[in-house]
């Protein structure tokens, strides 16, 4: 999970727990995980607090990849 939290660029993700609960993590500032620890704390956008035993995370659903800005010049048609 550490790799997902600190990925660059960050992709929003959801923790899907064994009981069916889904906890969204829209930004790395919304989650705290001690390295090597078994507990994660996730703050919801509504200021709710989820304390999660990471051993109960059944899967991690990744959000869409961030759109990459094109560095190629845009094609212009030069008409006179």
C-alpha positions as a Markdown table, in Angstrom:
| # | Residue | x | y | z |
|---|---|---|---|---|
| 1 | Unk | 0.0 | 0.0 | 0.0 |
| 2 | Unk | 3.0 | 2.3 | 0.6 |
| 3 | Unk | 3.8 | 2.3 | -3.1 |
| 4 | Unk | 0.2 | 3.4 | -4.0 |
| 5 | Unk | 0.2 | 6.2 | -1.5 |
| 6 | Unk | 3.5 | 7.6 | -2.6 |
| 7 | Unk | 3.2 | 7.0 | -6.4 |
| 8 | Unk | 4.2 | 9.9 | -8.6 |
| 9 | Unk | 2.0 | 11.0 | -10.1 |
| 10 | Unk | -0.5 | 10.1 | -7.4 |
| 11 | Unk | -3.7 | 8.2 | -8.6 |
| 12 | Unk | -6.8 | 8.3 | -6.4 |
| 13 | Unk | -7.7 | 4.9 | -5.1 |
| 14 | Unk | -10.2 | 3.0 | -2.9 |
| 15 | Unk | -9.5 | 0.5 | -0.2 |
| 16 | Unk | -12.0 | -2.4 | -0.5 |
| 17 | Unk | -12.3 | -4.2 | 2.8 |
| 18 | Unk | -13.2 | -7.8 | 3.5 |
| 19 | Unk | -16.6 | -6.8 | 4.8 |
| 20 | Unk | -17.5 | -4.9 | 1.5 |
| 21 | Unk | -16.7 | -1.4 | 2.8 |
| 22 | Unk | -15.1 | 0.9 | 0.3 |
| 23 | Unk | -13.0 | 3.8 | 1.6 |
| 24 | Unk | -11.9 | 6.4 | -1.0 |
| 25 | Unk | -8.5 | 8.0 | -0.9 |
| 26 | Unk | -8.6 | 11.0 | -3.2 |
| 27 | Unk | -5.2 | 12.5 | -2.3 |
| 28 | Unk | -2.2 | 11.2 | -0.2 |
| 29 | Unk | -3.0 | 13.9 | 2.4 |
| 30 | Unk | -6.2 | 11.9 | 3.3 |
| 31 | Unk | -4.3 | 8.8 | 4.5 |
| 32 | Unk | -1.8 | 8.0 | 7.2 |
| 33 | Unk | 0.1 | 4.7 | 7.3 |
| 34 | Unk | 3.0 | 4.0 | 9.5 |
| 35 | Unk | 5.7 | 2.1 | 7.6 |
| 36 | Unk | 5.5 | -1.6 | 8.7 |
| 37 | Unk | 2.3 | -0.8 | 10.7 |
| 38 | Unk | -1.0 | -2.7 | 10.5 |
| 39 | Unk | -3.2 | 0.3 | 10.9 |
| 40 | Unk | -4.2 | 3.0 | 8.4 |
| 41 | Unk | -6.2 | 6.2 | 9.1 |
| 42 | Unk | -8.2 | 7.7 | 6.3 |
| 43 | Unk | -10.1 | 11.0 | 6.6 |
| 44 | Unk | -13.1 | 11.3 | 4.4 |
| 45 | Unk | -14.0 | 14.4 | 2.4 |
| 46 | Unk | -16.9 | 14.8 | 5.0 |
| 47 | Unk | -14.3 | 14.8 | 7.9 |
| 48 | Unk | -15.3 | 11.2 | 8.8 |
| 49 | Unk | -12.4 | 9.0 | 10.1 |
| 50 | Unk | -11.8 | 5.4 | 9.1 |
| 51 | Unk | -9.3 | 3.4 | 11.1 |
| 52 | Unk | -8.5 | 0.3 | 9.1 |
| 53 | Unk | -6.6 | -2.9 | 9.8 |
| 54 | Unk | -4.6 | -3.2 | 6.6 |
| 55 | Unk | -4.8 | -7.0 | 6.8 |
| 56 | Unk | -8.5 | -6.6 | 6.1 |
| 57 | Unk | -7.9 | -4.8 | 2.7 |
| 58 | Unk | -9.2 | -7.3 | 0.1 |
| 59 | Unk | -8.2 | -5.2 | -2.9 |
| 60 | Unk | -7.2 | -1.7 | -4.0 |
| 61 | Unk | -9.2 | -0.1 | -6.8 |
| 62 | Unk | -7.1 | 2.4 | -8.7 |
| 63 | Unk | -8.7 | 5.5 | -10.2 |
| 64 | Unk | -8.0 | 6.7 | -13.7 |
| 65 | Unk | -4.5 | 7.6 | -14.8 |
| 66 | Unk | -3.9 | 11.3 | -14.7 |
| 67 | Unk | -4.1 | 12.9 | -18.1 |
| 68 | Unk | -0.6 | 13.8 | -19.5 |
| 69 | Unk | -0.1 | 17.1 | -21.1 |
| 70 | Unk | 1.1 | 16.7 | -24.6 |
| 71 | Unk | 4.6 | 18.2 | -25.2 |
| 72 | Unk | 4.3 | 18.0 | -28.9 |
| 73 | Unk | 3.5 | 21.2 | -30.7 |
| 74 | Unk | -0.1 | 21.6 | -32.0 |
| 75 | Unk | -0.5 | 21.3 | -35.7 |
| 76 | Unk | -1.5 | 24.6 | -37.3 |
| 77 | Unk | -2.7 | 25.1 | -40.8 |
| 78 | Unk | -1.2 | 28.2 | -42.4 |
| 79 | Unk | -3.7 | 29.4 | -44.9 |
| 80 | Unk | -3.1 | 32.6 | -46.8 |
